[in-house]
Amino acid sequence: MPCSRAAAGPRRWRVNRLSSVLDRGSPAERFTASASAQGRFRSTEDCLHWLDEQRALQSYAVERVPFDRLQGWRFTDDTGNLVHHSGRFFTVEGLQVGLRPFRVPTWTQPIIVQREIGILGILVKEFDGVLHCLMQAKMEPGNRNLVQLSPTVQATRSNYMRVHQGRAIPYLEHFVAPRRGRVVADSLQSEQGGWFLHKRNRNIVVEAEDDVEVLPGFCWMTIGQVQQLLRLDDVVNMDARTVLSVMPFARPAADSGGADPFRSALIRSLDPEAASVHTVTDAISWLTENKARFELTQRRIPLLDTAGWHRGADEIAHVSGGYFSIVGVDVRARDREVAAWMQPLLRPAAPGRLAMLVRRIDGVLHVLLQARPAAGALDIVEAAPTLHCTPQTFRTLPTADRPQFLDYVLDAPQRQIRFDTWLSEEGGRFLHALNRYQIIEVEDTFPTTPPPNFMWLTVRQLMTLLRFGNCLNVEARSLLACLHTLW
């Protein structure tokens, strides 16, 4: 097992630890170095083979079941809400939403209510002078390919408190106080506001100083290796992507962009001294102004009272067949904390399109973000990708009623597309929630003055906003992690 030894003696250990941290440079510099390095233990190709091996080692099975076979779950008599017999985990309830100004000012819908704050944590450790991430091959019932690359710890509070009476969560001791290790990044971040009500998870990166035993199903990889796998369809899961997005990075070496003007502009965008269209204060003011501009009301209502939604034997669905449905699954996974369970999952009606438009402005790459409200948002509005929608929902609408920049993204020529990958959302709550993630470089004639609910920001500014919660939504964070793979 790969491991390392701490120096003996408490006083000497503290001195050595402090001096070694200073010698190694800032966390941002060390994370940047890891993003450019290959791993000590496996090649990236071997990491991909390792994931395939993990799928083959266990026999996983996920089967759709009708609600009357969904053991451990029931619809309450008075509200029709779908709840777990323990009263924990999550519930599926109704939500009445009012949003002005908006194309549809009021509506009702099912919503997942999960009051607990879970932990999404990546443990990092230095080997041969390079930080490595302890990544997990984790099965989630909603993933199309079941097993994807996940954080070291990915657990709800109910799971790590062992409400399910299953096995303990490996490596949890590194992420809860009093923890073993040094916190490098730590923030509360939101999740899908259209499907969750006020949902947040703790995104945390901890550096281990002591020995770490590598358990089956886990593997050390550099950040660069994880980023290479992120460029492949459905390999790196959503929880890993959001933790990757909060990692600090320094500007790489000036010449690492080579002759590619895009990469050079992206590298300059990581520089805190780079020229920018706006300041971080401008960005916070822009978000605040949009939070004040929208009037969002949220009222939890009985699931039975959601107009336009009907409950059948095996799904809760909208009468139009659009949006999403709630279904039940029976899960078999021997290597999970519990080997078998049943649960509801939210199943989107169609894949989504998530795109960031980027532009070189004065030689510095800028990202175009939109201030986007969501039905279940905790703080009304968050910065979202330039385009954030399900195209099928708008296919019959006139151009004036379609999301801004939808047609631009749909018609973008291949030469402008810098990143293009299909990625799944949270497989523990969503069934086959697939989105196409794209980063598209616009032409030099593209306007630098966007509509008022959009703003151009540098990569460094996005990283600064991520020190706080409820600024960038989870889809924007995923795209920021994707953007980091391009430098």
N, C-alpha and C positions, 0 to 999 in steps of 0.2 A: 504494500500500500504506500502511495506517495505521501510523505509527511515531512515535517521539520521539527527541530528541537529548539525550545526557548533556552536562553542562558540561565544557568543555575544561580540561585540566591536572589531574594526579592530586591535588595537595593541595587545590586549590580544589574539585574534584569531591567529595572526602570531606566537606569542611565543608558544602557545599551539600546533599549527600545527607542528612547527619545533620539539618540544620535543616529540610529539607523533610519528612522523616519525622516530626519532632516537630510541625511545623505541621499535618500532615494528620491528627493524632489517632492513637489506638491502632488496631492491626489490627482488633480486634473492632468498633470504631466505624465503620471504613471498610468492613468487610464488611456491616455492618448498613445503611449508607447505600447500598451497591450493591444490596442486596436490595430496596430501595424505589425503584430507578431504572430508567428505560428506557435502552436502549443508544444509543451515538453512531452506530453504523454501520447497524443494521437495526432495524426494529420487531420485536416478538415474532412477529407474523403472518408477516413476511418471513423470520424465522428458520425457521419451520415450512415455508414454501415452499422455502427453501434446502435443507432436508433432503430434501424430495421431489425437488428438482432433482438432488441428489447421487445418489439412487437411480436416477434416469433416465439419468444421465451414463454409468454403468458397467453392463455386462451381468454380473450376478451369477447364479450357478447353484449349487444345492446338491442333490445327488441321493443317496438311500440306496443303498448298495452292500453286497453280501454280503462276509463276512470274507475270502473267498479272492481278492477283487479289491481289498482294502485295501492298496494299495502303500505300502511303507515301514514297515508294521506286521506283526507276526507273533505267534502264540501259541508260547511256549517249550515244548519237548518235555517237560521235567521238571515244571514247575509249572502249565502252561497259562496263565500270566500273559500279558497282551497288552502288548507292548513295541514301542518305536520302534527301528529299525535302528541309530540313532546312539547309543542308550543315554541320550538326553536327553529333554526335554519332560516326559512323564509316563508312568506305567504304570497298568494296571488289574489289581489284585491281589485276593486274598481277605483278609478280616478276620474274626477270631473275637472277639466282643465279650462281655464279662461286665459286667452292670450291676445293682447291688443298692443300695437297694431299687428295683424297677421291675416293671412289669406282666409283661414278658417278660425274665427274668433273663439269658438267654444266647441268642445267635444268630450266624449267619455271613452274610456279604454281600460282594459286590464293592465295592471302594473305589478311588477315584482317588488315586494316590500321586504327588505333585508336590513334591519336596523344595526346589525353587528358590523364592526370594522374589522376586516380580515387582514392578514399579513401576506404581502408579496415580497419575498426577501431573497437576495442573491448574496451568497457568501463568497468573498474573494480572498485569495492568498497568493503570496509571491513565491514563485519557483524560478530559479536561475535568473533572478532579477526582473522577472516579468509577472505582472498580476494575471492570475487565472480565475475564472468563475466556476463555481461548483454548480453545474446544471443537472437537471433531472429529466429523465425520460418518463413523462407522466401521462397516464391514461385519463381522459375525460370523456364522458358518454356522448357529449354533443359534437366532438371532433369528427370530421369525415373520415380521417385516417386513425382515429382513436388516440394514438400516442404522438405527442409533440414535445419539443424541447421547452422546458419549463424552468421557473426559478427554483432555487434550492428549497424554499418553503413557499407553498401556495395553499393557504388554508383559511377558512372562515373561523370565527371565534368558536362557533359550535363544534367545529371539527377539532381544533386544537385543545378545547376543553373536554373533548371526548364524550360529547353528548350521545354519539352513536355507539358508545361502549366498544370502540374498535382500538386498534393499535395506536401508540403514541406517534406524533409527527416527528420524523427524523430531523435533526439539526435545529429544532425549535429553540433550544437554549441559547443560540447565538443571536436571536432576534427579540427576545423579551427580557426585561430587566429582572434581576441583575444578569446582564448578558456576558458571554465570553467573546471578546473582540472589540474592535473600534469602529464606531459608526462613521461611514463616509458620506452617505446621503440618506435623508429621512424626511418624508413628507406625506401628507394625506392627499390622495388624488381621487377624483371622481371616476365613475364608470358610466355606462350608456344611459344618458338622461331620458331617452325615449322609451326605455324598457324598465328601468329601475327608478324607484322613488328615493332620492337623496342618498344614493349609494356611494360609499367611499371605501377605499382600502389604503392601508399603510404601505407605501413603497419604500423599501429600506435596503441599503447596501452596507454590509458589515465586513471589515477585514479581520480575518483570523490571524492571530499571532502564535497560537499553540498548534499542536498536532491535530490533524483532522482525518479521521478514518473515512475512507471512501466506501460507502455502502453500495450494494447492488442497485443498479438503476440510476446511478449518479456518475458524473464524469467531469474532470477538470478541463476547461477550454479557455483559451484567451478570448478577449472581447472581439478581436479580429476574426476568429473562427466562428463565433456566434453571429457576427455581422455577415460573414459569407453565407451562412446557412439561412439568414433572414432574406436573402435575395432569391431563395427558392420557395415555391408554392407550398404553403401549409406545413412548414417545418417548425418555425419558432412561434409559440403560442402568444396570445394577447398579453398574458400576465408577465411573461418575460420581456415583451416589447416595452411595456410601460415602465418596468424597472430599468431597462436599458436607457430609456429616455431621460431619467433623472440622474444618471451618472454624470459627473463633471468631466469635461474635456478641455484641454488647452489647445491653442492653435498649433497644428503640426509644423514641421520645418518648412521654411519659406519655399524651398525648391521641390517639395514633395508633390506639388501639383503638376510638375513637368510642363509639357507644352499644351496641355488641355486648358483652355480659358475658363471652362465651367468649373473644373476642379480648383483652379487657382482662385477663382471668385468665391467658391465655397470655403476654402481654407481661410481666406481673408475675412469671411463672414463669422468665423470663430474668434476673431481677434476683438477684445474689448475696446481697443482703440480705433477700430475700423469706422470709416464714415458711414452714417446711416441716415435714412430719410427722417426717422423719428427717434426720440429718446425713450428709455424705459418708462419714464414718467408720463410721456405722451401715451404710451401703450396702456398704462394703468388707467389714465384718464379716459381713454377711448373705451375701454371695457366698462368703466364705471358709468360713463355717459349712456352706454347701451343698456346697462342694467336698469338705469333710471328711465330710459325711454320706453322699455317694454313693461307692461303691466301683466304679471303672471299670477293667477290664482290657482291653487291646487287644493282639492277637497277629496279626501278618501271617502268612497261610497261603497255600498255593497256590490260585489261582483254581479249580482243578479240585476242591478240597476244600470248596467252599461248599455246604453242604447246602441242598436246596430250590431250587437254581438250576441251570438247564440251558443248554447252549450249542447253539444251532441254527446254520443256515447264515448267518443275517443278524442274529441278536440273542442276547444273554445275558439271560435273563429268569427271574423267579421262577415257580414252578409254579402259583401262585395267579393270575398275571396282574397282580398288584398291585405296589406300591412303585415300581420303575423297571426299565429295561432298558439294556443297552449295545448301541449300534448303530454302523455305519460309514457315513461320508459321503464323497462326492467333491465337492470345492469348486473353483469357478472365480471368481476375483476379481482383475481386472487391476490394481486400484489398491492392493492389499496388497503387503507386502514380497516375497511370493512369489505369483505369479499363479495357481498351481494346486497343490493338495495334497489328501491324504486323511488322515482321522483318525477315531478313535472319539469318540462323544459319549454322554453319559448322558441318557436320555430318561425323564422322570417318567411314571408311569402315569395321573396325573390332576392337575388344578390344585390348588394349596394355598390355604389361607386364613390370612392374617397380619393380626392386629388388635391395636391398642392401645386399651385402655379408659382414658379420661381423666376426671378429676373435679375440680371446683372445691372446694378445701378451704381455708377461711378466705380466700376470694377469690383463691387462687393455684392455677393449674392443675397437677395432679399426674398422672403417668403410672403405670399399674400394670404392672410388669414381673414376669416369672417367672424363677426360677433353673432353667435347663434344661440337662441333660446331653445329649451327642451322641456317637454311636459313634466318630467320628474326632476329637473335640475334643482340643486340645493340653493344656488345663488343666481337664478334666472338665466344668466348668459355666461357662456364661456367662449374662448377663442377656439375656432374649429377650422378644419381644412377649407380651402377655397371652395371646393365642391363637396357636399356631404348630403347624399340623397340616395334613394332607390329609384333609378331611372324608370322602371316599369310603372311606378305610381304616377308619373307625369307624362307618359307616352302620348296620351290623347289630348293634352292641354295645349292651348295656343302658346306661342313663344312668350308672350307677356306674362303668363302665369307660371312659366317654368323656372326652376332655380337659376339664379345668375351663374353664368359661365358653364352651364350644363352642355350647351351645344358646342362651346369652344372645346371642352374636354372630349366630347364624343367625336369631334372632327379633327383632333390633334394629329398631325402627321408623325410617323414613327421616329423621324429624326429629332423631334423635340422631346420625346419621352425618355427621361433619364432613369426612371425606376418604374417597374410594372410587374406586380406580383399579386397573386390571390392568397389572402390570409383569412383565417377564421377568427371569430370573436370568442369570448369566454365559453369554453366547452362544458363548464360545470353548470351553466344556466341556460345556454342557448343550443339548439339543435341545428347543426349545419348552417350556422350564421356566417356566410361567406361574403367577403367584400373584395373588390378589386382596388388595390392601393397603387396610386400613380403619383410620380413627381414629374411635372411637365415644365420644361423651360420655354418661356414665351419669347417671341421675337422682339427685336429692339424697338419696334414701332408700337409695342403694347403700351397702353397708357400707364404712366406712373401715378396718376391721380385716380384712385379707385372710387367706387360708391362709398357713402359715409359709413356703412356697416362693415367695410373692409379696411385693412391696414397692412402696409409693407413693413416687415420687421426682419432683422438679421437673425442668423442662427444663434449668436451669442445672446441676443435679447430674449429669444424663446427659452434658452437655458436659464436665464435669470428669472423669468416669470415662473419657471417650474420649481423654484425654491418655495413657492407659495402654493397652496391648494386652490382648486376651483378657478384656475386661470386658463389652462389648456385642457380641452376635453380629451377623452381617451383615444379617439381617432387621430387627433392632431399629435398626440404623444407618440402613437405608433408610427406616424409618418415622419416625425422628427427622428426616431430611431432608424427608420429606413434611410433618411437623408444622411445620417452619420455613416452609412455604409459606402457612400460615394466619394469620400475624401481619402 
